[in-house]
Amino acid sequence: MTAHALPARPSRISRPARRRARPAPKPVLIVLHQEHSTAGRVGRLLQARGHALDIRKPRYGDPLPQTMRDHAGAVIFGGPMSANDPDDFVKAEIDWINVCLKEAAPYLGICLGAQMLARTLGGRVYTHPEGRAEVGYYGLDLTDHGRDHAAEAGFDWPGTVYQWHREGFDCPPGAECLATGGDFPVQAIRSGPRAYGIQFHPEVTPAMMCRWSVRGHERTLMPGAQLRHLHLEGWYQHDPAIRRWLDGFLDHWLAVETDPA
């Protein structure tokens, strides 16, 4: 038998190395305060990063988790109520923020959610002594802490932001003030490495802005507030910088700290 008569040895088929599938990102807890409220652009950008939204409305009886182990972070949004209100759900949310703080879980409070964080930390929430409100677009100034934070995080804070509030808060004990404003000086705080509170509304979309300024038209007539047509003009002028900041902020806020090798 010649060598040519030997049966051919089957060639080995090279297969690409099998990659271990990464687990899906954990959901982000979303706390809303009105029946038809949404997470707006914040929710959309979280979903674009692969996070499901676990939406809870304690005002309507939804419970809050006893631990943050199953969530990537928590966002408490705004609402027409006050962090000083005596309602049970308001007190429950303020107390619950301690779960995030004790577990060093990412927490973001927007407007009312920021005021709740301040209350949790022992800070004061107050109305303006002259009854003024910030409703529309207003300037934002960084503190030294804010500039250091921006350099560390690798993003630029916007110079003008969209506001919708008639209450402010003091920077509570143990927190850093990152940004200041006009009628309500404290605009952004950080407590520890992962808990933030901001007075402004980066989640707002043009549809939300129109809905708020129609249903809450009386707010646009308060001292210090801006009329409705100025809100939409401000969107085209200032929103691109807010969007860029929000993209960078969410990446920084959700970054998982790795243990040193």
ABEGO torsion letter per residue (X at the ends): XBAAABBBBBBBBBBBBBBBBBBBBBBBBBBBABAABBAEAAAAAAAAAGBBBBBBBAAAGBBBBABAAABAEBBBBBEABBAABABAAAAAAAAAAAAAAAAGBBBBBBEAAAAAAAAAAGBBBBBBAAGBBBBEBBBBBBBAAAAAAAAAAGBBBBABBBBBBABBBBBBBGBBBABBBBABABABBBBEAABBBBABBAABBAAAAAAAAAAAAAAAABBGBBBAAAAAAAAAAAAAAAAAAAAAAAAAAABBBBBBX
